[in-house]
């Protein structure tokens, strides 16, 4: 049996794993990664990159058909879905080659196959045993499906439908799509397919989309926008069963005590993700898992076994983390540093993590919601401002959305910002940087913003602490 020793053995080969391997290389240490699917993990192959590529293509199609400006005549762009998928695959292959494959070398490489801990220092991959002075668990997460009668007996898609050269990949645009779930994946993909010409129905068990972890105004606003665009959103929907009926999938749904059937050519289950820990042998190494299957870690990303670390999606919400590629990449380097640099320790800080949902308009979020701020003991000043008050939004004829600022009413420190609007994914970084340095409401007001920009939404929201923003002149406080 082939046995090889490394300074760091990493389970996984996604963004978290590569960040750790590169940090090991910088420290003059050896590392090895493992992968049973495709190198690069979820983001480049199945998540962020392919979805945003196709979402932008769908936006071009929609904007051509629905110009916002009087004087511009709607036009139709021909859609070749198979060619669109092919270019998406080319983008993925190019990006993976540049950002992942080309980085492999003498100091670290990838062993292909399922990785499983044998003991606290050994990982088995196929017929190989890899041993390490330190181990990093970076196996990511996977889509989860709810327990619904009949679901396992019908074919259904998950967020992996945009994967490349795997059985889950969707290569033909469906005429209709039923989506279970009303989170960010459901909204992004639902709007994308609707714009490609698919009849889309979203079934959400709560009273609104984005019901958990977001300001209520965010879900209400984007829900209304998507409905106006033509997407059917059904809330308070308790799905009783799923069945196949000839070419379609049928969902039997209870809505406020009454029953209704919904059917579509394809079914997409978008009800969240869970850490990949069920088959990694954590128990053999003595690693403690949490109630959601996450690897439990301390502020140094260290498990209960001192030389075993974990980072990325696999730790779930531990230490305030979030399941997002940049968080994993950020933490992978920290985990490797802590694992390999002796007494040097760097704690993670997840206080400020900006997030975005790439619907149109985009959604940007950072920090606490109003409910979270109050629960944390803050006396909250919270204000929601319509995007129609932002000059840039009016200038480009896209006043859809809102911006909400959450601050401590006693200190005026800004604790959170949520924005639904044009370029929100870009604008939210200003709020994130400000919060990183504990900025106050007046700091947003005093900063001179370029006019007209969408970032002025933050200044206008801050000004609403003291004045009616509807009565401001151009560029004024």
N, C-alpha and C positions, 0 to 999 in steps of 0.2 A: 504493500500500500504506500502511495506517494505521500510524504509528509514534509511540509515546508514551514519555516518559522519566519515571522515578521514582527516588526515593532508594533504595528497596528493592523488588526484584521477588521474589516468593515463589512457588515451585512447590508447589501444594497449597492446600487450604483447610480442613484439619482443625484440631484443637486446637493443634498446634504452630504452624501458620501464623497462626491468629487471635491467639495470644499474641504472636507477633512483630509483627503488624500493629498491635496495640494499643500495644505498646512503642514502635513507630515513631511512632505518633500522639502519645504522651506526650512524645516527644523533638522534636515539631514537624516531623517528616519525612513524606514521602508514601510510600505503599506500594500494591502491587497483588498480589492473590492469583490463582491459576488453579485451575480445577476441571473435570474431564471427566466426572464422575459427579454426585454430589449434594453441595452445600456442607455442610460440617461433618465430612466424612471418615468414617472407619470407626466411631468410637466412638458417635456419636449416631445414625447411620443403620443400622449393621449389627452393632455389637459390644456395648459395655458397656450402653448404655441399653436397647435392646430385649430383650437376653437377661436382664438382671436384672429387668426388668418381668415377663416371662413366668415366670421361675424362682420369683418370689414368688407368682404366681398358682398355680403347680403345688404349692407348699408349702401354701398354704391348702387346696387340694383334698386333698392327702395327709393333712394334720393332722386334717381333719374325718373322714376315713375311719379314721385310726389315732391316736385320742387317747391320750396317754401316761398319763393319770390313771384309776385305777379309779373307777368311779362316773360316768364320762362315756361315753355310748353312741355308738358310731360312727354317722356319718350320711353320706349321699351327697349331693354337690353336683352338679347338672347341668352339663355342660361343653358350651358352644357355642364351638367352636374358632375359627370365622370371626369371631364377635363379639369374642373375645379378641384376635385379630390386629388387628381394626379399632381397638380401644381402644389397643393398642400403637402403631399408626400415629398415632393422635391425640396420644399422649404425645410421640412423636418429633417430630411437626410443631410442637407447642407448645414443646417444649424447643429445637428448632432455631431457631424464630422468636425466642425470648427470648435465647438465648445466642450466636446466630450472626448470623442475618439482620438483627436489629434493631441490630446494632453497625456495620453497613456505613454509610458516609457519605462525606463529601467528601474525607477524608484517605486512605481506602483503600476499595477495592471488589474484586469478583471478575470476572475474565474467564473465560468458559466455553469449554471446548474442551481438547484435548490440548496440554500444554505440553512444549516441547522446546528445549533450549539450542542456539542457533545458533553462538554464540561465547561468550567469557568475560564479555560484558556484555549479551548479547541472548537473549531468550526468545521463541520463536514460538508463538503461540496462534491457530490458524486462519489468517486472513489478516492478523493483526496481529503486529507486532514490538514487544515491550516491552523497553526498555533500562533498566538500573539502575546506579547507582553501586555498589550491592552487590546480591548475589543470595543467597537462602536456599533451599536444597533441603529441602523438607518434604513429600515425596510419599508417606510412609507405607510400608505393607507390604501384602502380599496372601497369601491362602492358597496353600500349595504342595501338590502331589500327588506321591506316590512313583511310581517307574517300575514299574508292575505290568502284566503282560500283560493286554490287553483293557480296561483302565480307561478309556481314551479313547474306547472304543466303546460305553459304557453311560452313561446319565444318572446324575449323582451330585451331591450337595449338598456345600457347604463351609460354613465358619462364616458365610458371607454369606447363609445361608438365612433369616435374620431381617431381611433388608434390606427396604426399603419401596418398593413400586411398581417393582420391577425383576424381570427374568425369573427370577432365582434364588429369589425369595420362596416359602416354603412356606405355603400358605393352608389346607391340610387336614391334620388330624392323621393320620399314617400308622399302619396297624395293626401294622407291624413296621419296625424300623430297625437296620441294620448299620452300625457305626461302626469305621472304621479309625483306630487311634491311641488312646493311653491318657494323653494330656496333659490340661491343665485344660479345654480346650474340649470334649473328648470326655466328660469327667466331668460338667461342668455341663449340657451339652445332653442327655447320656444320661440322667441322673437326671430332668431336667425332662420329657422325653418319656415316660419310664417312668411318671411320676406322672400324666401325661395319659392313660395307658392303652395306650401303645405297648409292644410287646414289643421290648426293646432287647438287643443283643449287641455287646459291645466287643471288638475284636481288637487285641491289643497284642503287638508283636514281642519286647519285653523280658520279664523274669521277673515284673514287677509294673507296675501303673500308676504314673504320676509317677516314672518310673525315672531321669530325668536332671535334675539341678539341685535336687533335694529330698532331705531326710533319708529314708532308706529306711523308717523307721517311719511317715512320713506316708503314703506310698503303700500300705504294708501295712495301715494302719489304715483309710484311706478305702476301700480295695479290699474289705476284709472287711465294712464297713458297707453298701456298695452291693450286694454279693452277698447279704447278709442281707435287703436290701430287695427283691430279686428280679431284679436286673440280672445278665445272664450276662456274665462277664468271662473271656475266654480269653487267657491269657498264653503266651509262647514261640510266638506264632503268626506263622509266615512265610507271607504270602499269595502264592500261586503265580500265580493268574489270577483275573480277574473276567469274568463273562459274564451276558447277559440270558437269562432263562428264562420266557417268557410274561410274567406281570405282575411277577415278582420278579427281583431281582439276586442272583446266586449267586457266592460267593467260595470258591475252592478253596484250602484252607489246610493247610500242613504243621505239625504240632505234635509236637515231639520224635520226629521220624522217621516218624510216621504221618500219613495224609492224611484230611481231613474236609471236608465241604461245609457252608457256612452260607448261608442265603438270607433275604431280607427284601424288603418292598415298596420301601423306600428305602435308599439308600447314602449315608452321610455320611463324607467324607474329612476327618479332623482331625489332620493330621500336621505342623502347624507353619505358620509364616509366613516370608516373605522380603521384603527391602527392594524397593521399587518403583524400580528403576534401569535396567531393561533398555531402556527406550524414552524416556529423558529427554535423550539427547544428551550425556551426561557427557564422552564422549571428544572431542567437538567443542570443549568448553570447557577440555579438558585436566585434568579432575577425576579424581583417582585413586580407583578402587574396590578394595575388599578381596576376599578369596577367596570370600566369601559374597554378593557383590554389594553390600555396604554401602558407603556413602560414608565414606571415611576422614577423620577429623578429629583435631585436637589438643585440648588441654584447654579451648581457647576456642571450640570447635566450628567452627574454621576449617579449610577444606580446604587442599590444596597450592597452590591459587590464592588469594592473600591476601584478595581481596574477595568470595570465594564461601564461604558457610557452609552447614552442614547440621545438622539436629536432628530428633529424633523417631525413629520406627521405621526410617527410612531409613538411620540410622547403625548399626543392629544393636547389637552389644555393644561398640562403640568407647567408649573411656574408661570402661568399666564400666557403660555404659548398659543399659537393659532396654526391651523393646518394651512400653510401657504408656502409656496416655493421659496420666496426670499427669506422667510423666517428660518426655514431649514438650512438654506445656504449660509446664512449668517451664523447660525448656531453650530453647523458642522465644523467650521474652523475653530470655534471656541472649544468645542468638545475635544478636538484633536490636540489643541494647545494644552488643555488641562490634563489630557491623558498622557502626553509625551514629554512635558517640560518639567518634570520633577515637582518641586514645591510650588511653582508658579500656578496660581489659580485665577481665573477670570470668571466672574459671575455673569449670567445672562440678565438682560434687562428688557422685559417685554412690555414695559409701561406704554410705549408709543409704537404701535404697529398700524400703519395706514393700510387700508384695504380698498378694493374697487370691484364693482360689478360692471361688466362691459355690455350692459343694455344700451339702448339709445333712447333717451339720454343716459349718460353714464351715472353711476352712483359711486361716491367716494365717502369713506368713513374712517375716522380715527378717534381713539379715546373712548370715553364713557358716554353712554346714553343718559337721558334724564333719569330713568329709573335706577340705573347703576350708580349714578352720582348720589342720589338720595339714599340708596341702600348703603353707600359707603360713608354716610354721615354728613354730606355736604348740604348746606342750605343753597338750593339751586336757583340761579338765574338762567332761564332757558327761553330762547326766542326763535321762532320760525319766520323766515322772510321768503316771500315768493320770488322766484327767479325773474319775474316780470319787472322787478325794481332794479335789475342789473342792466346798465346801459348796453353792454356788449350783447346780452341776450336779445334785446330789442333790435339792435343793429343788424344782427344776423337772422332775425325773424324766427328765433327759437326760444321763446320765453317759458318753455315747459320746465317744471321742477321747483325745488325749494332748497333753502340752506337753513340748517338749524345749528345754533351755537349753544353749548352747555358750559356754564361757568360757575365758580363758587361765588355766591352772592356776597360773602364777607370779604374775600381777598381779591375778587375779580380775576383769579387765575382761570384760564380757559382749560376745561377738562375734556371736551369732546366736540367734534364737528361732524355733521352729516350733510351731504350735499347730493341732490339729484339735479343734474343739469349738464349742459354741453361742457365737455372737457373736465368733468369732475374728477376723473382719475388722475389728471395732471395737477389740478388746483389743490387737491387734498394734501399734497406734499408741503405746501406752504404752512398749512395748519399743523401738520406733523412736526415740521422743523420748529415752529413756534412753541408747540407743546413740549418738545424735547428740552427746551430751555425755560420752561415754566412761564411762558408769556402770559400777559394779562390782556384784558379787553382793550385797554388803551394802547397797547403795543400794535394791535391790528389797525387801530384807528390812525395812529401816528405814522405808520409805514406808508410812504408815498407809493401808490399803485399805478401802474401804467393804465392809461385810459385809451380806448375801452378794452378791458379784459374780463374774462370770467372770474379771475382771482379777486376782483373788486367785490364779489359776493361776500367774501369774508369780512372785508372792511364795512360793508353795508350792514351785515348782521351785527357786527360789534357796535356800530353807531346806534343801532336800534336800542341799545341799553339806555341811551340818553335822549334820543330824538326820534321823530317819526321819519323813517327813511324815504317815505313817499313824498316828502316835502323838501328834499335836498336838490340843490342845483348840481350841474355837472362837476364831478371831481371834488365836491365840497364835503366838509364834515357836517 
